[in-house]
């Protein structure tokens, strides 16, 4: 059955046959679903529980359901050769995605079947599943209502589908009632600075061309939302400046920092953040040395200020932003064209780049990506920024971030012939500012999503200096030079393993050596039952640890003593044994006496009284 369907679907993908019998219909469904699934994955979409990823997962699972209903009970879709795939880069990777989804599907099906069986037969047998039961299966195991119906039918049971729809509807309404529009938290940074009594005013942005405006006008000054009047933290005021040189947080890039010089104050007011309050409005968050009300009153009387962007922070942010563009191009070259951006953070300290890729990135691939970015950086490629209509930009091959909204006129950032992307952020003028580019880490953050953290430019230099200093410190600890650290560590590792083996052999000799007669033996009755118990004291030659012994040595010492006590106890299972070595004591009970109970009695300086 498995090979028949596998071959039939492969034939359908090649020949696109026509027919009306049931088998042909199922084969055509599988072929069409596979074509769609591979097309989505080549476009950078991978299975997930949200957005396009969820659509892809539903497509694959529908194909699996058809195959399962036709009698196929194990994964096989990933083994079907797709027409023309031999020329596609990364096809093995995409097939691995399908295989992973199939395995997860059949595991979910097995778990769901057990859950349905339990609901139908425990604690009492029933012939139907309620709407609440079906919703529980949907939420807990991911079983769609049609899958639940199919599984229930195998147990000669029915499902209350209307009840399921009602429960799901109430659940969705409850979620909607506790969420703000568009699913965004009402405390997000984009509107934290808005007040209810201000109408937003346009603030012309000139930050692409200059980082200094001598005569900016404060159009509005307002209290940052959620800031308490009695807060002990420094007061912050949101300013709407015209013109405004500060770049607002957006597209993953942090907002500009800097200063606002105000007439009547010797020290400039620091800018702690810059956010977008509306489509044409930027709010600059300024830390004020007075109360919020006094600062607003002063700015109302003296609205002309000097706005200065922190050029050093801007430059470091720009280097990291340009580096993300080159990084994405390098990832697409190394891993395949399916790589697309899923999110990012661009700050002065580092960059974080999330991208679609199903499977771990190997160390070799990661090194290749790092080398490629540094190669582009060393080539001193010019970074060109320009505006063009969206259609022209798309036709030129510029990459647009999925989910972003663009107007008819878009800003395109081109890094030579290496990269071309829609982007509104700030960038360096040449890739030479990215040297050195250093990858800090790579890991999975979600199904089908990987994350790279890296640094570039000045931060890259700092990172290399830190790594070099760490290597120097390690070499100093090993009493060698950095170039010999690995060899020294290898020798130390070999020595440690030899010492561990030697210690093990000595410990075994100590543990399993001859057991002399007990130093003292006491007999008596124990507890209310009057059980007669023999207690043996075994004293070992004084091998006390020195007071300066460290924890690893203490652990080895106690492990050896415990093993010796266990060996001694096995020679007389009916007795209770106290094994003493130096200041350490191990008590071994028997089937009648608990070691924890008899130990304090024996160790007390009171004559033993049993009974």
C-alpha positions, 0 to 999 in steps of 0.5 A, a space after each residue: 500500500 505504501 509503495 503503491 501510493 508513493 509511486 502513484 503520487 510521483 507519477 501524478 506529479 510528473 504526468 498530471 493524469 486525469 481520472 475520476 475514480 477514488 484512488 486517482 482523486 486521492 492521489 491528485 489531492 496529495 500531489 496538489 497539496 505537496 506542490 503547494 507545500 513545497 512552493 510555500 517552503 521555497 518562499 521561506 514559509 515553514 510550519 508553525 502555529 501562526 500566520 502562513 506557517 499555520 496554513 502550510 501545516 494545515 495543507 500538509 496535515 490535510 494531505 496526511 489525513 487523505 493518505 491515512 484514510 486511504 490506509 497509509 499508516 506511516 510517513 511517506 510524503 517526504 520520500 516522494 521525488 518532486 519534479 525538477 527538484 534535483 536542480 533546486 538548492 536545499 531540497 533535502 532540507 525541505 524534505 526533512 521539514 515534511 518528514 518532521 511534520 509527518 512524524 509529528 502528525 502520526 505521533 499526535 494521532 497516536 496520542 489523540 487516539 489514546 485520549 479519545 479512548 480514555 474520554 469514551 471509556 473512563 470513568 464510564 463508557 459512553 457513545 459520544 464526545 461532547 463539544 467540551 471533549 472535542 475542544 479539549 482534544 483540539 487545544 491539547 492534542 491539536 486534533 481538528 474536529 474532522 480528525 476527532 470525528 474520524 477517530 471517534 467513528 473507529 470506536 463507534 462513537 459520535 461527536 457533538 460538532 455544534 457543541 464544539 463550534 459553540 465552545 470554540 466561539 466562546 473561547 475566541 470571544 473571551 480572548 478578544 475581550 481581553 485583547 486590544 485591537 490587532 492583538 497588541 498590548 495597550 502598553 506597547 512602546 509605540 503608544 506609551 507616550 501618547 496622551 488622551 488630550 493631545 492631537 498628534 502633529 507632523 514632525 518632519 524627519 531630517 535624520 537621514 541627512 543630519 544629526 544636528 538641528 540648531 533651531 528645532 521647534 517644540 510643537 508639543 510637550 506631554 507627559 509620557 503615558 503611565 508615568 506617575 506624578 509621584 514616581 521616584 524615577 527621573 521625569 520624562 517628557 515626550 517632545 514633538 520636534 520640527 524638524 526632528 533629527 532623531 530616528 524613531 524605533 522601528 523595523 527592529 532598529 532602536 530609537 536614537 539617543 542624544 541631547 536636547 539643549 534648552 534655553 535657561 539650562 546649562 546642561 542639555 537634557 538627555 534623550 533616552 528613547 525615540 518612538 513613533 507616535 503616529 504615521 507622521 509623528 515622532 516623539 522624543 523622550 527627554 529626561 528633564 531635571 525638573 518636574 514634568 509640569 515645570 518642564 512643559 511650562 518652560 518649553 511652552 515659553 521657550 520652544 526653540 531648542 537644539 537637537 543633537 543625535 548621539 553620533 557614536 551610538 547612531 554609527 554603531 547602530 547603522 553598522 549593525 543594521 547594514 550588517 543584517 542586510 549582508 548577513 541575510 544575503 550570506 545566509 541565502 547564499 549558504 543555506 538556500 533562497 528559502 531563508 527569509 527574515 522573521 524578525 530582528 533587533 538592531 542596537 548599538 551593542 549587537 544585532 539579532 537576526 531571526 530567519 526561516 530555516 528548518 534544521 540546525 545550522 552546522 558549524 561549517 555553514 556558520 563559519 562560511 556565513 561569517 567569512 562571507 560577511 567579512 569578505 563583503 566588508 573588506 571589499 569596501 562595497 558602497 551602500 546606496 540608499 534611494 527611493 523608488 515606486 514600489 512596483 519598480 523596487 519589486 521588479 528590481 529584486 529588492 526584498 520586502 519584509 513579509 507582513 510590513 505595509 509599504 506605501 507607493 514610494 519605498 526606500 531601498 537600501 542596496 549593498 552593491 550587487 550583494 543585497 537589495 532590501 526595502 528598509 527605512 533604517 539608518 545605514 553606513 555608507 560603506 561596508 568597510 565599517 562592518 569589519 570585523 563581523 563576529 557571530 556570537 551565537 546561533 540557536 533555534 527560537 521556534 519551529 522553523 526559526 533560527 536566531 543569530 546574534 552578532 556584532 560588527 565594527 567597533 563592537 566586533 573589535 571589542 568582542 575580539 579583544 575580549 576573546 583574546 584576553 580570555 585566551 591570555 587568561 586561560 594560557 596564564 592559568 595553564 602556565 603556557 602561551 596562547 598558541 599552546 593552550 589546546 595542546 596543554 589542555 589535551 595533555 591535562 585531559 589525558 593526565 586527568 583520565 589517567 589519575 581517575 583510572 588510578 584513583 578508581 583502582 585504589 578505591 576498588 582495593 580499599 572497598 573490596 579489601 579483607 574485612 576484619 572482625 568488628 571492633 565492637 558488637 552489641 545485641 539488643 531489642 529494638 522498638 516496640 516489636 522487641 526485634 533482636 538486632 546485632 550492631 557491628 562497629 567497624 573502625 578503619 585506620 585513621 585516614 581523616 581528611 586535612 581541614 583544607 580539603 576541597 569539595 571534590 576531594 571530600 566527595 571522593 573520600 565519602 564515596 569511597 567510604 560509602 562503597 566500603 560500608 555497602 560492601 561490609 553490610 553485604 557480608 552480614 545482611 541481618 546486622 546493622 553496621 557502623 563504619 568509621 573512618 577518621 571523623 566520618 561515619 556511615 551507618 547501614 541499616 537492615 530490614 528491621 532497623 532504619 539507619 537514620 533511627 539507630 545512628 543517633 542512639 549509637 553516637 550519643 555518649 549515653 549507655 545504650 538502652 534498647 527497648 
